[in-house]
Amino acid sequence: MRTIAVINQKGGCGKTTVSINLASALAAENKRTLLVDMDPQGHCAVGLAVPDEQVEQGIYDVLLGSRRGEPIKLSEILWEIGDNFHLAPASIDLAAFEQQTNGIVDRENCLRDVLKTAAAEFDYVVIDCPPAVSLLTFNALRAASDVVVPVETGYFSLHGLSKQLDTLSILCKQCSQHINVMVLASMYDIRTKMGREILSELRKHFSNRMFKTVVNFNTKLKEAASLGQPICEYDPASRGHKDFQNLAQELIAADTMIEQKQIVNSLRKVEVSQQQPSVRPPQARKEVIETFDRSLDSISSSAQELMAGLSGADKTAKAKIADDIDSRLNSFYGVRQFGEAVKFVTLYPRAKSVQIAGDFNSWQPQKTTLNQLQDGKWELALALAPGKYRYRMVVDGQWQQDPYNEHSELNPFGEYNSILEVK
């Protein structure tokens, strides 16, 4: 069983959105998945339309019962959200966990011990952690094989990333297991210059410690959460669903459990040789911790370097960046109807040609070439009759979905066509 803790001290980074939709995407890949809400706010239940008044027991009761000699089975509090998808909900009672376990031995391992009892029932566990450093967060970390740090691609979120990595470094020095820490770029808005620059810098500094998948800014994700549905149910043709599908597949492909098993087997061999099967050799434990510390320190240092580089800009430069963001946000990208005409506007700074292939031109891109403007902007106005049209962008001969149009549907080739409705 692989356990993934989604952690970030900074609020508003999409942590719960990532947790819900990642768990849902893993379940859609036929992985038996459990979502554990360790945030007393209980937003996972809200985001999955679980009625608060019907939640009689939650993860708090299971964690506390395991240490008070009044065990409650994890299965007794689970909600079945869908095929292969279960939720262990949280309530405000969870806020009292630290106080209620004061003086209890080994209280930082409560969640780990509870999840061990369900190891045969689930392939993946996703833990939504609270936006604070607490005993709840440490419990999640002790139970985790992987840590995902979602980072909004904005300037101030980088401060949160640097702080979060420092905190993780401190917490993990107290852990004896190997943990794979990965950075996930979320709420990425390709329309803003700052968003593109920060994503580029994140990839440059974090290299193989960052997911290739990027969760793009997508209004459908917010709509889905407000209606209590994961994005795969609310709008399976949306870009948001495609992003989380890619993230789930990337996680499955890079299964760190293989490495963990190798470490565990190595430690067991040392233990057997020393005839101390119940005690992990201090030297072996130290080597595991140091290995993890080195990997975590490397990405923490990268965060500091990235912050130093961006912090070196003077006030004039920062003001210019802010003005540029505002101007970009006010600019129109995508497809929009103006009277009887439909206008396509897109941004491809390095492209030599941008064309459109769709129902309206018999899927022949050479018939519809966009005009190149300044700053990598391309646009074209077409007169189209009312109706629904499917189309794709063709950039330097490469066919792709329109990155500025959220409306799409799966085509027979396993890719997505963008959708346009003319009224």
Kinemage of the C-alpha trace (Angstrom):
@kinemage 1
@onewidth
@group {chain A} dominant
@subgroup {mainchain}
@vectorlist {calphas} color= white
{ca met a 1} P 0.000 0.000 0.000
{ca arg a 2} L 1.367 3.379 -1.041
{ca thr a 3} L 0.520 6.348 1.186
{ca ile a 4} L 0.654 9.892 -0.193
{ca ala a 5} L 0.480 12.906 2.143
{ca val a 6} L -0.535 16.189 0.497
{ca ile a 7} L 1.139 18.868 2.601
{ca asn a 8} L 1.492 22.639 2.465
{ca gln a 9} L 1.412 25.128 5.328
{ca lys a 10} L 0.129 27.833 3.004
{ca gly a 11} L -3.628 28.012 2.583
{ca gly a 12} L -5.255 28.560 -0.796
{ca cys a 13} L -2.787 26.409 -2.728
{ca gly a 14} L -5.445 23.904 -3.781
{ca lys a 15} L -4.335 21.217 -1.338
{ca thr a 16} L -7.793 19.725 -0.737
{ca thr a 17} L -8.662 19.996 -4.437
{ca val a 18} L -5.499 18.056 -5.242
{ca ser a 19} L -6.262 15.431 -2.584
{ca ile a 20} L -9.845 14.811 -3.709
{ca asn a 21} L -9.159 14.711 -7.424
{ca leu a 22} L -5.926 12.732 -7.147
{ca ala a 23} L -7.707 10.081 -5.079
{ca ser a 24} L -10.572 10.011 -7.565
{ca ala a 25} L -8.171 9.720 -10.514
{ca leu a 26} L -6.305 6.843 -8.863
{ca ala a 27} L -9.614 5.063 -8.296
{ca ala a 28} L -10.464 5.578 -11.970
{ca glu a 29} L -7.207 3.770 -12.787
{ca asn a 30} L -8.632 0.709 -10.972
{ca lys a 31} L -6.575 1.334 -7.849
{ca arg a 32} L -8.347 0.707 -4.546
{ca thr a 33} L -8.042 4.158 -3.044
{ca leu a 34} L -8.688 5.632 0.394
{ca leu a 35} L -8.844 9.379 1.015
{ca val a 36} L -8.097 10.287 4.644
{ca asp a 37} L -9.060 13.773 5.812
{ca met a 38} L -6.671 14.911 8.556
{ca asp a 39} L -7.881 18.525 8.450
{ca pro a 40} L -10.349 19.426 11.250
{ca gln a 41} L -12.174 21.676 8.773
{ca gly a 42} L -13.460 18.529 7.061
{ca his a 43} L -13.352 19.974 3.562
{ca cys a 44} L -12.943 16.583 1.886
{ca ala a 45} L -16.440 15.584 2.992
{ca val a 46} L -17.801 18.927 1.797
{ca gly a 47} L -16.044 18.548 -1.553
{ca leu a 48} L -17.564 15.091 -1.999
{ca ala a 49} L -21.119 15.955 -0.891
{ca val a 50} L -20.997 13.860 2.273
{ca pro a 51} L -23.719 15.264 4.600
{ca asp a 52} L -22.070 16.572 7.753
{ca glu a 53} L -25.069 15.668 9.909
{ca gln a 54} L -24.778 12.042 8.825
{ca val a 55} L -21.113 11.662 9.787
{ca glu a 56} L -21.462 10.028 13.194
{ca gln a 57} L -17.841 8.920 13.497
{ca gly a 58} L -14.689 10.002 11.706
{ca ile a 59} L -10.951 9.484 11.602
{ca tyr a 60} L -10.666 11.165 15.042
{ca asp a 61} L -12.632 8.354 16.681
{ca val a 62} L -10.485 5.683 15.042
{ca leu a 63} L -7.189 7.390 15.954
{ca leu a 64} L -8.187 8.021 19.563
{ca gly a 65} L -9.758 4.602 20.043
{ca ser a 66} L -6.571 2.870 18.932
{ca arg a 67} L -4.682 4.431 21.812
{ca arg a 68} L -7.367 4.268 24.489
{ca gly a 69} L -7.963 0.559 24.261
{ca glu a 70} L -11.374 1.146 22.680
{ca pro a 71} L -10.559 0.258 19.080
{ca ile a 72} L -12.922 1.254 16.286
{ca lys a 73} L -12.348 -0.436 12.937
{ca leu a 74} L -11.419 1.888 10.109
{ca ser a 75} L -14.017 0.190 7.920
{ca glu a 76} L -16.778 1.332 10.311
{ca ile a 77} L -16.290 5.028 9.508
{ca leu a 78} L -15.625 4.835 5.762
{ca trp a 79} L -17.914 6.339 3.140
{ca glu a 80} L -18.054 4.741 -0.283
{ca ile a 81} L -17.745 7.617 -2.757
{ca gly a 82} L -17.517 5.497 -5.902
{ca asp a 83} L -15.950 2.397 -7.371
{ca asn a 84} L -12.577 1.801 -5.668
{ca phe a 85} L -12.945 5.108 -3.805
{ca his a 86} L -13.570 5.483 -0.050
{ca leu a 87} L -13.352 8.452 2.322
{ca ala a 88} L -12.359 8.552 5.985
{ca pro a 89} L -14.005 11.874 6.939
{ca ala a 90} L -12.886 14.398 9.529
{ca ser a 91} L -14.779 16.680 11.878
{ca ile a 92} L -13.979 19.619 14.130
{ca asp a 93} L -13.302 17.073 16.917
{ca leu a 94} L -9.986 16.368 15.200
{ca ala a 95} L -8.740 19.753 16.434
{ca ala a 96} L -8.658 18.295 19.967
{ca phe a 97} L -6.505 15.314 18.946
{ca glu a 98} L -3.226 16.745 20.253
{ca gln a 99} L -4.745 17.679 23.594
{ca gln a 100} L -6.597 14.386 23.995
{ca thr a 101} L -3.474 12.334 23.305
{ca asn a 102} L -1.218 14.320 25.599
{ca gly a 103} L 0.902 11.905 27.597
{ca ile a 104} L 0.070 8.919 25.381
{ca val a 105} L 3.133 7.003 24.254
{ca asp a 106} L 3.851 6.810 20.534
{ca arg a 107} L 0.968 9.165 19.675
{ca glu a 108} L 2.698 10.335 16.494
{ca asn a 109} L 2.174 6.847 15.024
{ca cys a 110} L -1.587 6.605 15.523
{ca leu a 111} L -2.447 7.064 11.850
{ca arg a 112} L 0.334 4.750 10.696
{ca asp a 113} L -0.912 1.957 12.960
{ca val a 114} L -4.532 2.454 11.838
{ca leu a 115} L -3.595 2.336 8.148
{ca lys a 116} L -1.588 -0.854 8.691
{ca thr a 117} L -4.847 -2.618 9.531
{ca ala a 118} L -6.175 -1.701 6.063
{ca ala a 119} L -3.015 -2.466 4.087
{ca ala a 120} L -4.615 -5.450 2.370
{ca glu a 121} L -7.744 -3.509 1.391
{ca phe a 122} L -6.236 -0.529 -0.445
{ca asp a 123} L -3.554 0.091 -3.039
{ca tyr a 124} L -3.279 3.841 -2.409
{ca val a 125} L -4.019 6.141 0.503
{ca val a 126} L -4.158 9.912 -0.036
{ca ile a 127} L -3.965 12.056 3.114
{ca asp a 128} L -5.226 15.641 3.092
{ca cys a 129} L -3.206 17.404 5.787
{ca pro a 130} L -4.116 20.570 7.721
{ca pro a 131} L -2.466 23.862 6.654
{ca ala a 132} L -0.339 23.973 9.801
{ca val a 133} L 2.517 22.143 11.474
{ca ser a 134} L 0.910 20.003 14.145
{ca leu a 135} L 0.721 16.502 15.572
{ca leu a 136} L -1.822 15.722 12.847
{ca thr a 137} L 0.695 16.648 10.144
{ca phe a 138} L 3.399 14.613 11.841
{ca asn a 139} L 1.047 11.621 12.007
{ca ala a 140} L 0.500 11.908 8.265
{ca leu a 141} L 4.226 12.167 7.660
{ca arg a 142} L 4.976 9.122 9.781
{ca ala a 143} L 2.450 7.108 7.797
{ca ala a 144} L 3.535 8.359 4.376
{ca ser a 145} L 5.720 6.821 1.712
{ca asp a 146} L 5.341 9.932 -0.456
{ca val a 147} L 4.805 13.642 0.152
{ca val a 148} L 3.239 15.884 -2.479
{ca val a 149} L 3.732 19.638 -1.990
{ca pro a 150} L 1.277 21.547 -4.220
{ca val a 151} L 2.608 24.984 -5.141
{ca glu a 152} L 0.593 27.728 -6.771
{ca thr a 153} L 2.658 29.349 -9.517
{ca gly a 154} L 2.648 32.805 -7.956
{ca tyr a 155} L 5.440 34.876 -6.391
{ca phe a 156} L 4.201 34.749 -2.790
{ca ser a 157} L 3.578 31.010 -2.918
{ca leu a 158} L 7.334 30.532 -3.335
{ca his a 159} L 7.821 31.867 0.178
{ca gly a 160} L 5.416 29.162 1.357
{ca leu a 161} L 7.335 26.511 -0.574
{ca ser a 162} L 10.664 27.470 0.953
{ca lys a 163} L 9.143 27.493 4.439
{ca gln a 164} L 7.365 24.199 3.853
{ca leu a 165} L 10.512 22.415 2.718
{ca asp a 166} L 12.410 23.678 5.757
{ca thr a 167} L 9.637 22.382 8.014
{ca leu a 168} L 9.568 19.008 6.244
{ca ser a 169} L 13.321 18.741 6.687
{ca ile a 170} L 12.983 19.258 10.444
{ca leu a 171} L 10.068 16.848 10.807
{ca cys a 172} L 11.604 14.130 8.675
{ca lys a 173} L 14.806 14.062 10.689
{ca gln a 174} L 12.647 12.446 13.356
{ca cys a 175} L 11.398 9.776 10.941
{ca ser a 176} L 13.144 6.510 10.186
{ca gln a 177} L 11.453 5.700 6.886
{ca his a 178} L 12.340 6.777 3.378
{ca ile a 179} L 9.911 9.394 2.023
{ca asn a 180} L 9.760 10.605 -1.554
{ca val a 181} L 9.076 14.370 -1.621
{ca met a 182} L 7.754 15.846 -4.873
{ca val a 183} L 6.656 19.348 -5.857
{ca leu a 184} L 3.429 19.772 -7.853
{ca ala a 185} L 2.768 23.015 -9.754
{ca ser a 186} L -0.911 23.848 -9.336
{ca met a 187} L -3.304 26.629 -10.359
{ca tyr a 188} L -1.011 27.355 -13.293
{ca asp a 189} L -2.299 30.133 -15.541
{ca ile a 190} L -0.495 30.077 -18.864
{ca arg a 191} L -1.963 33.484 -19.719
{ca thr a 192} L 0.267 35.311 -17.228
{ca lys a 193} L 3.919 35.989 -17.879
{ca met a 194} L 4.775 35.479 -14.207
{ca gly a 195} L 3.073 32.095 -14.172
{ca arg a 196} L 5.121 30.919 -17.138
{ca glu a 197} L 8.372 32.286 -15.707
{ca ile a 198} L 7.840 30.756 -12.266
{ca leu a 199} L 6.935 27.377 -13.736
{ca ser a 200} L 10.111 27.510 -15.799
{ca glu a 201} L 12.191 28.369 -12.712
{ca leu a 202} L 10.531 25.645 -10.640
{ca arg a 203} L 11.405 23.058 -13.271
{ca lys a 204} L 14.930 24.393 -13.530
{ca his a 205} L 15.628 24.299 -9.791
{ca phe a 206} L 13.734 21.145 -8.774
{ca ser a 207} L 14.504 18.994 -11.788
{ca asn a 208} L 13.563 15.372 -10.982
{ca arg a 209} L 11.952 16.425 -7.679
{ca met a 210} L 9.004 17.919 -9.548
{ca phe a 211} L 6.100 16.253 -11.313
{ca lys a 212} L 6.011 16.618 -15.065
{ca thr a 213} L 2.262 17.024 -14.751
{ca val a 214} L 1.008 20.552 -14.087
{ca val a 215} L -2.476 21.258 -12.698
{ca asn a 216} L -3.731 24.167 -14.758
{ca phe a 217} L -6.047 26.891 -13.518
{ca asn a 218} L -9.494 25.567 -14.346
{ca thr a 219} L -12.876 26.970 -13.346
{ca lys a 220} L -14.415 23.519 -13.745
{ca leu a 221} L -12.448 22.316 -10.696
{ca lys a 222} L -14.066 24.996 -8.535
{ca glu a 223} L -17.491 24.278 -9.967
{ca ala a 224} L -17.051 20.558 -9.276
{ca ala a 225} L -16.021 21.203 -5.659
{ca ser a 226} L -18.998 23.502 -5.080
{ca leu a 227} L -21.324 20.733 -6.252
{ca gly a 228} L -19.585 18.030 -4.209
{ca gln a 229} L -18.131 16.071 -7.100
{ca pro a 230} L -14.628 15.108 -8.210
{ca ile a 231} L -13.784 16.553 -11.604
{ca cys a 232} L -13.907 13.126 -13.296
{ca glu a 233} L -17.639 12.951 -12.520
{ca tyr a 234} L -18.520 16.600 -13.019
{ca asp a 235} L -16.799 17.149 -16.362
{ca pro a 236} L -14.700 14.248 -17.690
{ca ala a 237} L -13.959 16.234 -20.849
{ca ser a 238} L -12.423 19.156 -18.952
{ca arg a 239} L -8.774 20.036 -18.829
{ca gly a 240} L -8.845 19.637 -15.052
{ca his a 241} L -9.799 15.986 -15.378
{ca lys a 242} L -7.025 15.397 -17.904
{ca asp a 243} L -4.464 16.993 -15.556
{ca phe a 244} L -5.354 14.725 -12.624
{ca gln a 245} L -5.556 11.703 -14.873
{ca asn a 246} L -1.991 12.446 -15.990
{ca leu a 247} L -0.880 12.979 -12.380
{ca ala a 248} L -2.334 9.643 -11.272
{ca gln a 249} L -0.679 7.832 -14.158
{ca glu a 250} L 2.652 9.519 -13.403
{ca leu a 251} L 2.456 8.433 -9.766
{ca ile a 252} L 1.590 4.870 -10.696
{ca ala a 253} L 4.427 4.700 -13.228
{ca ala a 254} L 6.995 5.962 -10.735
{ca asp a 255} L 6.105 3.674 -7.860
{ca thr a 256} L 8.583 4.369 -5.093
{ca met a 257} L 7.458 1.292 -3.173
{ca ile a 258} L 10.009 -0.736 -5.112
{ca glu a 259} L 12.789 1.375 -3.648
{ca gln a 260} L 11.224 1.164 -0.189
{ca lys a 261} L 11.058 -2.628 -0.334
{ca gln a 262} L 14.727 -2.744 -1.277
{ca ile a 263} L 15.608 -0.585 1.736
{ca val a 264} L 13.433 -2.680 4.061
{ca asn a 265} L 14.960 -5.918 2.773
{ca ser a 266} L 18.430 -4.488 3.202
{ca leu a 267} L 17.670 -3.480 6.788
{ca arg a 268} L 16.205 -6.894 7.549
{ca lys a 269} L 19.366 -8.588 6.372
{ca val a 270} L 21.422 -6.422 8.729
{ca glu a 271} L 19.007 -7.153 11.589
{ca val a 272} L 19.160 -10.899 11.010
{ca ser a 273} L 22.945 -10.837 10.893
{ca gln a 274} L 23.029 -9.055 14.244
{ca gln a 275} L 20.334 -11.394 15.637
{ca gln a 276} L 18.208 -8.438 16.734
{ca pro a 277} L 15.024 -8.851 14.680
{ca ser a 278} L 12.942 -6.521 16.841
{ca val a 279} L 15.380 -3.577 16.815
{ca arg a 280} L 16.484 -1.668 13.739
{ca pro a 281} L 20.288 -1.206 13.779
{ca pro a 282} L 21.113 2.410 14.679
{ca gln a 283} L 23.702 2.715 11.899
{ca ala a 284} L 21.308 1.374 9.252
{ca arg a 285} L 18.568 3.693 10.478
{ca lys a 286} L 20.981 6.624 10.376
{ca glu a 287} L 21.920 5.851 6.765
{ca val a 288} L 18.264 5.827 5.683
{ca ile a 289} L 17.600 9.148 7.411
{ca glu a 290} L 20.723 10.742 5.955
{ca thr a 291} L 19.800 9.574 2.457
{ca phe a 292} L 16.411 11.230 2.754
{ca asp a 293} L 17.884 14.357 4.350
{ca arg a 294} L 20.278 14.803 1.436
{ca ser a 295} L 17.456 14.600 -1.117
{ca leu a 296} L 15.258 16.946 0.895
{ca asp a 297} L 18.103 19.390 1.523
{ca ser a 298} L 18.782 19.525 -2.207
{ca ile a 299} L 15.273 20.666 -3.066
{ca ser a 300} L 15.150 22.939 -0.015
{ca ser a 301} L 18.371 24.593 -1.205
{ca ser a 302} L 16.871 24.903 -4.650
{ca ala a 303} L 13.909 26.732 -3.165
{ca gln a 304} L 16.222 29.132 -1.347
{ca glu a 305} L 18.204 29.791 -4.528
{ca leu a 306} L 15.029 30.411 -6.476
{ca met a 307} L 13.758 32.803 -3.816
{ca ala a 308} L 17.095 34.610 -3.682
{ca gly a 309} L 17.047 35.101 -7.419
{ca leu a 310} L 13.535 36.494 -7.444
{ca ser a 311} L 14.046 38.552 -4.296
{ca gly a 312} L 17.009 40.295 -5.902
{ca ala a 313} L 14.720 42.258 -8.210
{ca asp a 314} L 14.327 45.892 -7.203
{ca lys a 315} L 10.976 47.545 -6.524
{ca thr a 316} L 10.746 48.914 -10.043
{ca ala a 317} L 11.133 45.441 -11.524
{ca lys a 318} L 8.546 43.976 -9.154
{ca ala a 319} L 6.116 46.763 -9.995
{ca lys a 320} L 6.683 46.069 -13.684
{ca ile a 321} L 5.924 42.370 -13.117
{ca ala a 322} L 2.712 43.243 -11.275
{ca asp a 323} L 1.646 45.593 -14.069
{ca asp a 324} L 2.449 42.911 -16.613
{ca ile a 325} L 0.276 40.388 -14.754
{ca asp a 326} L -2.638 42.805 -14.707
{ca ser a 327} L -2.293 43.543 -18.381
{ca arg a 328} L -2.072 39.818 -19.193
{ca leu a 329} L -5.123 39.012 -17.103
{ca asn a 330} L -7.042 41.741 -18.866
{ca ser a 331} L -5.971 40.423 -22.253
{ca phe a 332} L -8.249 37.995 -24.026
{ca tyr a 333} L -7.016 34.553 -24.987
{ca gly a 334} L -9.119 31.729 -26.307
{ca val a 335} L -12.192 31.798 -28.503
{ca arg a 336} L -15.065 34.241 -28.202
{ca gln a 337} L -18.030 35.283 -30.269
{ca phe a 338} L -18.297 38.943 -31.276
{ca gly a 339} L -21.565 39.501 -33.085
{ca glu a 340} L -21.587 37.276 -36.158
{ca ala a 341} L -17.844 36.629 -35.995
{ca val a 342} L -15.848 34.207 -33.866
{ca lys a 343} L -12.393 35.338 -32.824
{ca phe a 344} L -9.549 32.952 -31.953
{ca val a 345} L -6.665 34.388 -29.914
{ca thr a 346} L -3.763 32.307 -28.624
{ca leu a 347} L -0.174 32.662 -27.435
{ca tyr a 348} L 2.736 30.742 -28.942
{ca pro a 349} L 5.891 32.917 -28.626
{ca arg a 350} L 8.221 30.423 -30.350
{ca ala a 351} L 5.862 29.175 -33.070
{ca lys a 352} L 6.515 29.832 -36.740
{ca ser a 353} L 2.953 28.998 -37.791
{ca val a 354} L -0.351 28.466 -36.002
{ca gln a 355} L -3.343 26.992 -37.807
{ca ile a 356} L -6.768 25.628 -36.936
{ca ala a 357} L -8.304 22.384 -38.161
{ca gly a 358} L -11.943 21.674 -37.436
{ca asp a 359} L -15.450 20.872 -38.588
{ca phe a 360} L -15.707 24.272 -40.225
{ca asn a 361} L -12.801 23.707 -42.650
{ca ser a 362} L -13.048 19.956 -43.233
{ca trp a 363} L -10.120 19.467 -40.827
{ca gln a 364} L -7.682 21.030 -43.285
{ca pro a 365} L -5.403 23.354 -41.280
{ca gln a 366} L -3.832 24.952 -44.352
{ca lys a 367} L -7.172 26.659 -45.015
{ca thr a 368} L -7.191 28.513 -41.676
{ca thr a 369} L -3.938 30.152 -40.617
{ca leu a 370} L -3.819 32.610 -37.724
{ca asn a 371} L -2.167 36.001 -38.076
{ca gln a 372} L 0.967 36.603 -36.019
{ca leu a 373} L 1.015 39.735 -33.856
{ca gln a 374} L 3.592 41.072 -31.389
{ca asp a 375} L 4.755 39.251 -28.239
{ca gly a 376} L 3.975 35.807 -29.634
{ca lys a 377} L 0.254 36.469 -29.966
{ca trp a 378} L -1.769 34.923 -32.812
{ca glu a 379} L -5.355 35.711 -33.796
{ca leu a 380} L -7.991 35.156 -36.451
{ca ala a 381} L -11.678 36.075 -36.913
{ca leu a 382} L -14.033 33.676 -38.711
{ca ala a 383} L -17.646 34.014 -39.766
{ca leu a 384} L -19.355 30.797 -38.638
{ca ala a 385} L -22.986 29.747 -38.757
{ca pro a 386} L -24.705 28.862 -35.462
{ca gly a 387} L -23.899 25.383 -34.232
{ca lys a 388} L -21.401 23.216 -32.396
{ca tyr a 389} L -17.895 22.835 -33.805
{ca arg a 390} L -14.925 20.657 -32.903
{ca tyr a 391} L -11.425 21.878 -33.639
{ca arg a 392} L -7.719 21.550 -32.786
{ca met a 393} L -4.768 23.917 -32.971
{ca val a 394} L -1.921 22.959 -35.318
{ca val a 395} L 1.311 24.574 -34.117
{ca asp a 396} L 4.296 24.086 -36.403
{ca gly a 397} L 2.624 20.957 -37.708
{ca gln a 398} L 1.829 19.556 -34.232
{ca trp a 399} L -1.865 18.953 -33.516
{ca gln a 400} L -2.995 19.877 -30.006
{ca gln a 401} L -5.914 21.005 -27.871
{ca asp a 402} L -6.566 24.757 -27.579
{ca pro a 403} L -4.880 25.612 -24.231
{ca tyr a 404} L -7.220 28.572 -23.662
{ca asn a 405} L -10.501 26.758 -24.193
{ca glu a 406} L -11.777 24.685 -21.254
{ca his a 407} L -14.511 23.019 -23.314
{ca ser a 408} L -13.354 19.779 -24.875
{ca glu a 409} L -14.325 16.196 -25.586
{ca leu a 410} L -12.487 12.959 -26.192
{ca asn a 411} L -11.954 12.066 -29.837
{ca pro a 412} L -11.607 8.557 -31.381
{ca phe a 413} L -7.796 8.839 -31.230
{ca gly a 414} L -7.678 9.111 -27.432
{ca glu a 415} L -6.931 12.853 -27.501
{ca tyr a 416} L -9.116 15.900 -26.888
{ca asn a 417} L -10.847 18.163 -29.379
{ca ser a 418} L -11.702 21.678 -28.285
{ca ile a 419} L -15.388 22.570 -28.504
{ca leu a 420} L -16.935 25.797 -29.799
{ca glu a 421} L -20.624 26.636 -29.754
{ca val a 422} L -21.762 29.522 -31.959
{ca lys a 423} L -25.133 31.024 -31.082
